[in-house]
Amino acid sequence: MKKSLFVLPVLAAVLTAVCAAEKQPGFSAQIIPTKAVNIADQFTGILPNRPPFFPKVVKVTCGEPFKVEIVFSGAKIRNGAVDLAGKLVMTDPEEKQNEIPLRSHIRKVSGDTAGVFLLPQSLTVIYEPKDPKGKYTFDMELADCGANRTIRASASVEYVEKVDPKPGMKAFEKTGNYYRDPCPEYVIPAFREFLANLPKQKAKEKNSFNPLPQLAFFYFLLKENPQCVPAFAELFKSLRNEEKYLAAVVLNFVSESSAKTLNPNQRDAVRKQFPADPFQVEKAVFPWQLDVCWAEFFVRGTKAPLMKIVNAMGLAGDSITVEQYKRLAKPTLEDRRKLMNGLTVMAAQWSVRSLAPRHPLIRYYLEAALSRGEVKNPFAGVLAAKAVGIPVKLKNEQVSGPAERCRQQQETKEAE
């Protein structure tokens, strides 16, 4: 069994709800086994009165990583700090125990509503083939040293041979909501569905067919689930022609070990078309790159890919509409570049507006980023706020002038 105790970044800005915490009736804590990788982002990247969401893991298979997180509330705040001590004990099916000491002196706690805190220490666990199958329990004893109160909590995870997908479930649709409901057992069936739908997709999209956004889902799914890579590699070996090549693109970039599944000719073919990893988007300037960012968001639920989509809206300051392009007698390469910028901006704003109602975390991240001034480009700020219905206060004319023009231009585009 691999296990590691690590400390999250300094939580002065992470922890929420201070004043309200002092009013809480009692000290409480909860152990959360989870596959979520966006917990720190939720504590740092959303406003204090917004509830973080932690999907719990119940069953895991060999090599499947998960974390044991601890959240608490109602601790005594003294001189702006919380002082905790305790232990976390993991007991395996054979009654063998591993004890991990917990100690946290959290300074400069600030916030004002939810009363929920994240302990800086977190346990990462990966079960290996030699570990006994069965139920693993996690028992915690945590003391609030500032108030001489001790509480206990427990949770469990079952280590199983395998987890089967539910019959009749559409696997690709299931993985599209992965960050809220991690489901590694659907990764391989989802890729089979993707391949089965390829002819229809190609016939519909014709010359605009681009498989990278959908392949990005599997890239990020395998990144988060290395235990699924061997099964994906076996599937790859059974494929032919284009289907085999698409699977090779994913395997080539997931990790160095997965790339070794390919022979030299296969690796060369992929790297000839993609000299750099197409799934690592530093700055989104084309619509398909927005889709890659959305794939990462739906798998991980993290803030970074969403902010890349928001920042792409800043291209509005250097763009033209389709209608403006059509009115040009002799469009130049520069005109085409500006047209592409305009299309990317429209795609970015449309996607945020259409997806935010179904994914509240999008709005939570955006309202915090906008209120904290994290969106530096005025065009991006105005368009992102408009996409989710958030009022924007523009600080000065230097910023408000171009931003207001951007808002008016966008409304004109929508009217047209």
matplotlib code that plots the C-alpha trace (Angstrom):
import matplotlib.pyplot as plt

x = [0.0, 1.2, 0.2, 1.5, 0.6, 0.9, 0.1, -2.0, -0.8, -1.0, -4.7, -4.8, -6.9, -8.3, -10.2, -13.6, -16.1, -14.4, -16.8, -19.7, -17.5, -17.3, -21.1, -21.3, -22.9, -20.2, -16.9, -17.4, -15.3, -15.8, -13.5, -14.1, -12.5, -12.7, -11.2, -11.8, -8.8, -10.4, -10.9, -8.2, -9.5, -12.9, -11.6, -9.4, -11.4, -15.0, -16.5, -16.9, -20.7, -20.6, -20.7, -17.8, -18.7, -16.8, -17.9, -17.2, -15.5, -16.9, -15.1, -11.7, -9.6, -5.9, -3.8, -6.7, -5.6, -7.9, -7.5, -8.7, -9.6, -10.8, -13.1, -14.2, -16.2, -16.9, -13.3, -12.3, -10.5, -8.0, -6.0, -7.0, -5.7, -7.1, -5.0, -5.8, -4.1, -5.0, -4.5, -5.9, -5.8, -6.3, -7.3, -7.1, -9.3, -6.8, -7.0, -3.5, -3.3, -1.4, -1.5, -0.9, -0.5, -2.4, -1.3, -2.3, -1.8, -3.8, -3.0, -4.8, -8.1, -10.5, -14.0, -17.5, -20.2, -20.0, -18.0, -16.4, -12.6, -10.2, -7.5, -4.1, -3.1, -4.5, -3.7, -3.3, -3.8, -3.2, -3.8, -1.4, -1.9, -0.3, -2.8, -5.8, -9.1, -12.0, -13.0, -10.5, -11.7, -10.4, -10.9, -10.0, -9.6, -9.2, -8.9, -9.5, -6.6, -8.0, -11.2, -10.3, -12.8, -12.2, -14.4, -14.2, -15.2, -14.9, -15.3, -14.5, -13.5, -13.8, -10.9, -12.4, -11.2, -13.2, -16.2, -18.6, -20.5, -24.3, -26.2, -27.8, -25.8, -24.4, -20.8, -19.6, -22.4, -21.5, -17.9, -18.9, -19.9, -16.8, -15.7, -19.0, -19.3, -16.0, -16.6, -13.4, -15.3, -16.8, -13.6, -13.1, -16.8, -16.9, -14.0, -15.8, -18.9, -16.8, -15.3, -18.7, -20.1, -17.1, -18.7, -21.8, -19.7, -17.5, -20.5, -22.0, -18.9, -17.3, -14.2, -14.5, -14.1, -11.7, -11.5, -9.1, -11.8, -13.3, -9.9, -9.1, -11.7, -9.8, -6.5, -7.6, -9.5, -6.4, -4.3, -6.5, -6.9, -3.5, -5.1, -7.2, -4.1, -3.4, -7.0, -6.9, -3.6, -5.1, -8.1, -5.6, -3.9, -7.2, -8.0, -7.2, -6.5, -8.0, -9.4, -6.0, -4.3, -6.8, -6.1, -2.4, -2.7, -4.1, -1.6, 1.4, 0.7, -0.8, 2.5, 6.0, 5.0, 1.8, 3.7, 5.8, 2.7, 3.3, 6.0, 8.5, 6.6, 3.4, 5.0, 6.6, 3.3, 1.7, 4.5, 4.8, 1.2, 1.5, 5.1, 3.7, 1.0, -2.3, -4.1, -2.0, -3.5, -1.6, -3.7, -7.0, -7.1, -9.2, -12.6, -11.3, -8.9, -11.9, -13.4, -10.1, -10.3, -13.9, -12.8, -10.3, -12.9, -15.5, -12.9, -11.2, -13.5, -10.5, -10.4, -7.5, -9.2, -12.2, -10.0, -8.4, -11.8, -12.6, -9.3, -10.1, -12.9, -10.3, -9.7, -12.8, -10.5, -8.8, -11.6, -14.3, -17.7, -18.7, -20.9, -18.0, -15.8, -18.4, -18.4, -14.7, -13.9, -10.6, -10.0, -6.4, -4.7, -5.0, -8.7, -9.0, -7.1, -9.4, -12.4, -11.1, -10.6, -14.3, -15.5, -13.4, -14.9, -18.4, -17.8, -16.2, -19.1, -21.8, -20.3, -20.0, -23.6, -25.1, -23.1, -23.2, -26.8, -26.0, -22.7, -22.9, -19.2, -18.6, -20.5, -18.9, -15.4, -16.3, -18.0, -15.0, -12.5, -14.4, -15.0, -11.3, -10.0, -8.4, -9.7, -7.4, -8.6, -11.7, -13.3, -13.0, -14.4, -17.4, -18.3, -17.7, -19.9, -22.6, -22.5, -23.4, -25.5, -23.1, -23.1, -19.7, -18.4, -15.8, -13.3, -12.2, -12.8, -9.6, -11.1, -14.8, -14.5, -13.3, -15.2, -18.5, -17.8, -17.1, -20.5, -22.3, -20.5, -21.5, -25.1, -25.0, -23.6, -26.3, -29.0, -27.6]
y = [0.0, 3.4, 6.2, 9.7, 12.5, 15.9, 19.5, 21.7, 25.3, 27.9, 28.2, 31.8, 32.5, 29.0, 28.6, 30.1, 31.3, 32.7, 35.0, 32.5, 29.6, 31.2, 31.1, 27.5, 25.3, 22.6, 21.4, 18.8, 17.1, 14.7, 12.3, 12.4, 9.7, 11.2, 11.1, 14.9, 16.9, 20.3, 20.5, 23.1, 25.1, 25.2, 26.5, 29.2, 29.8, 30.4, 33.0, 32.0, 31.7, 29.1, 25.5, 23.3, 19.9, 16.6, 13.5, 10.5, 7.3, 4.0, 1.4, 1.4, -1.0, -1.8, 1.2, 3.7, 6.8, 8.5, 11.0, 11.1, 14.7, 16.2, 19.1, 20.6, 23.5, 25.2, 25.2, 27.9, 30.8, 32.5, 35.5, 34.7, 31.1, 27.6, 24.9, 21.3, 18.0, 14.3, 11.2, 9.3, 5.5, 3.3, -0.3, -2.9, -6.0, -8.1, -5.6, -4.2, -0.5, 2.5, 5.6, 9.1, 12.0, 15.1, 18.5, 21.9, 25.4, 27.5, 31.2, 34.3, 32.5, 34.8, 34.5, 35.1, 32.6, 28.8, 27.8, 25.0, 24.5, 22.2, 20.5, 21.2, 17.6, 15.0, 11.4, 9.9, 6.2, 3.7, 0.0, -2.5, -6.1, -7.5, -5.5, -7.6, -7.0, -5.8, -3.0, -0.3, 1.9, 5.4, 6.5, 10.0, 11.6, 15.4, 17.8, 21.5, 22.6, 26.1, 24.8, 21.4, 19.6, 16.3, 14.7, 11.4, 10.5, 7.5, 6.5, 3.4, 2.4, -1.0, -2.4, -4.6, -6.6, -4.5, -2.3, -3.0, -0.3, -0.3, -1.9, 0.4, 3.5, 5.7, 5.7, 8.8, 10.8, 9.5, 10.5, 14.0, 14.7, 13.0, 15.7, 15.5, 11.7, 10.0, 6.7, 5.1, 1.9, 3.9, 5.0, 2.1, 1.7, 5.4, 5.2, 2.3, 4.5, 7.3, 5.0, 3.5, 7.1, 8.2, 7.5, 9.5, 12.3, 12.5, 12.5, 15.4, 17.5, 16.7, 18.9, 20.5, 17.1, 17.3, 14.5, 16.3, 17.7, 14.2, 12.6, 15.2, 13.6, 10.3, 12.0, 13.7, 10.6, 8.4, 11.1, 10.8, 7.1, 5.4, 2.1, 2.3, 2.7, -1.1, -1.8, 1.1, -0.2, -3.6, -2.0, -0.1, -3.3, -4.7, -1.6, -1.0, 2.0, 5.4, 4.0, 2.7, 6.0, 8.0, 5.7, 6.1, 9.9, 9.6, 7.0, 8.9, 12.0, 10.6, 9.5, 8.2, 4.7, 4.7, 6.0, 2.9, 0.9, 2.3, 1.0, 3.5, 3.9, 4.6, 7.1, 8.8, 9.1, 10.8, 13.1, 14.1, 15.5, 16.7, 17.8, 19.1, 17.8, 19.2, 18.6, 21.0, 24.4, 27.3, 29.9, 29.2, 31.1, 28.6, 27.2, 23.6, 24.6, 25.9, 22.4, 20.8, 23.2, 22.1, 18.5, 19.2, 21.0, 18.2, 15.7, 17.6, 20.5, 22.7, 26.5, 26.8, 25.5, 27.7, 30.8, 30.0, 30.0, 33.3, 34.8, 33.8, 36.3, 39.0, 38.4, 40.6, 43.6, 42.3, 40.7, 41.2, 39.6, 37.3, 40.1, 42.5, 39.9, 39.3, 43.0, 43.1, 43.2, 41.5, 39.9, 39.6, 37.1, 39.6, 39.9, 36.1, 36.1, 38.7, 36.7, 33.6, 35.7, 36.8, 33.2, 32.1, 34.8, 34.0, 30.3, 31.0, 33.2, 30.9, 27.8, 29.5, 30.8, 27.5, 25.3, 27.5, 26.7, 22.9, 23.4, 25.9, 25.6, 27.6, 30.6, 30.1, 30.3, 33.3, 35.4, 35.0, 35.8, 38.8, 40.2, 39.7, 41.4, 38.2, 38.8, 41.5, 42.0, 44.3, 42.6, 39.2, 40.5, 42.1, 39.2, 36.6, 38.5, 38.9, 35.1, 34.2, 37.3, 39.0, 42.8, 44.2, 47.4, 49.1, 51.1, 53.8, 55.2, 53.7, 50.3, 51.0, 52.6, 49.6, 47.2, 49.0, 49.1, 45.3, 44.8, 46.8, 45.0, 41.6, 42.6, 43.7, 40.3, 38.5, 40.7, 40.0]
z = [0.0, -0.9, 1.4, 1.9, 4.2, 2.7, 3.6, 1.4, 0.7, 3.4, 4.4, 5.5, 2.4, 2.2, 5.4, 5.7, 8.2, 11.2, 13.0, 12.5, 13.7, 17.1, 17.3, 16.3, 19.1, 19.0, 17.6, 14.8, 12.1, 9.3, 7.4, 3.7, 1.5, -2.0, -5.5, -5.9, -7.0, -6.7, -2.9, -2.4, -5.4, -3.8, -0.6, -2.2, -5.4, -4.3, -1.9, 1.8, 1.6, -1.2, -0.2, -1.3, -2.6, -1.9, -3.7, -1.4, -2.6, -1.4, -3.4, -5.0, -7.0, -7.2, -8.1, -7.8, -5.9, -3.5, -0.6, 3.0, 3.7, 7.0, 7.4, 10.7, 12.2, 15.5, 16.6, 19.2, 17.5, 19.8, 18.7, 15.1, 15.2, 15.6, 17.3, 16.7, 17.5, 17.1, 15.1, 12.2, 12.3, 9.3, 10.0, 7.2, 6.8, 8.9, 11.8, 11.1, 11.9, 10.7, 12.8, 11.4, 13.9, 13.2, 14.3, 12.9, 14.2, 11.7, 11.8, 10.4, 9.9, 8.0, 6.6, 7.7, 7.0, 6.3, 9.3, 7.4, 7.6, 5.7, 7.8, 6.1, 6.4, 4.0, 3.4, -0.1, -0.4, -3.2, -2.6, -4.2, -5.2, -2.0, 0.2, 1.5, -0.2, 2.0, 4.2, 5.4, 8.2, 9.1, 12.7, 13.8, 17.1, 16.9, 19.8, 19.8, 22.0, 22.4, 24.1, 25.5, 23.3, 21.6, 18.9, 17.0, 13.5, 11.2, 7.6, 5.5, 2.0, 0.4, -1.6, -4.3, -7.2, -9.7, -10.0, -12.9, -14.8, -14.3, -17.1, -19.6, -18.5, -21.3, -20.4, -22.3, -20.8, -17.3, -17.6, -18.7, -15.1, -13.6, -11.2, -9.3, -9.5, -10.2, -12.0, -13.3, -14.3, -17.2, -18.8, -21.2, -22.1, -22.8, -25.2, -27.0, -27.3, -28.7, -31.4, -32.2, -32.8, -35.0, -38.4, -37.5, -36.0, -39.1, -41.4, -39.5, -39.0, -42.4, -43.0, -39.6, -37.8, -34.9, -32.4, -30.0, -27.6, -27.0, -26.8, -24.2, -21.9, -21.9, -21.6, -18.3, -17.1, -17.5, -15.8, -12.8, -13.0, -13.8, -12.8, -16.1, -18.4, -18.7, -19.8, -22.2, -23.6, -24.2, -26.0, -28.1, -29.2, -30.5, -32.7, -36.3, -38.6, -37.5, -34.2, -33.3, -34.1, -32.0, -29.0, -29.7, -29.4, -25.9, -24.7, -26.2, -24.0, -20.8, -19.3, -20.3, -19.2, -21.3, -24.3, -24.2, -25.2, -28.7, -31.0, -32.5, -35.7, -33.9, -31.6, -34.6, -36.4, -33.4, -32.7, -36.4, -36.2, -32.6, -31.7, -28.4, -26.1, -27.6, -24.4, -22.4, -23.4, -22.1, -23.8, -25.6, -29.0, -31.0, -30.3, -30.1, -27.4, -25.4, -25.6, -24.4, -21.4, -20.8, -20.9, -18.1, -16.1, -16.3, -15.3, -12.5, -11.6, -11.1, -11.6, -14.0, -17.2, -16.6, -16.2, -19.6, -21.1, -19.5, -20.6, -24.1, -24.0, -23.9, -27.6, -28.1, -28.2, -31.3, -33.3, -35.9, -36.4, -39.2, -40.6, -40.6, -42.3, -45.1, -45.9, -46.6, -50.3, -50.0, -46.6, -45.5, -43.3, -40.5, -41.1, -40.9, -37.6, -36.2, -37.4, -35.6, -32.5, -32.7, -33.2, -30.2, -28.0, -29.0, -28.4, -25.0, -23.8, -25.2, -23.5, -20.1, -20.4, -21.4, -18.9, -15.8, -14.9, -14.8, -13.0, -10.1, -9.6, -12.8, -11.3, -7.9, -9.4, -11.7, -9.1, -6.8, -9.6, -10.7, -7.2, -6.3, -9.5, -10.9, -14.4, -15.6, -19.2, -19.1, -22.2, -20.5, -17.3, -18.8, -21.1, -18.4, -16.0, -18.6, -19.4, -15.8, -15.0, -12.5, -12.3, -12.9, -11.4, -13.6, -11.6, -14.0, -17.5, -18.9, -18.2, -18.5, -22.0, -23.9, -21.8, -22.3, -26.1, -25.9, -24.1, -26.8, -29.6, -28.1, -27.8, -31.4, -32.4, -30.5, -32.1, -35.6]

ax = plt.figure().add_subplot(projection="3d")
ax.plot(x, y, z, "-o")
ax.set_aspect("equal")
plt.show()
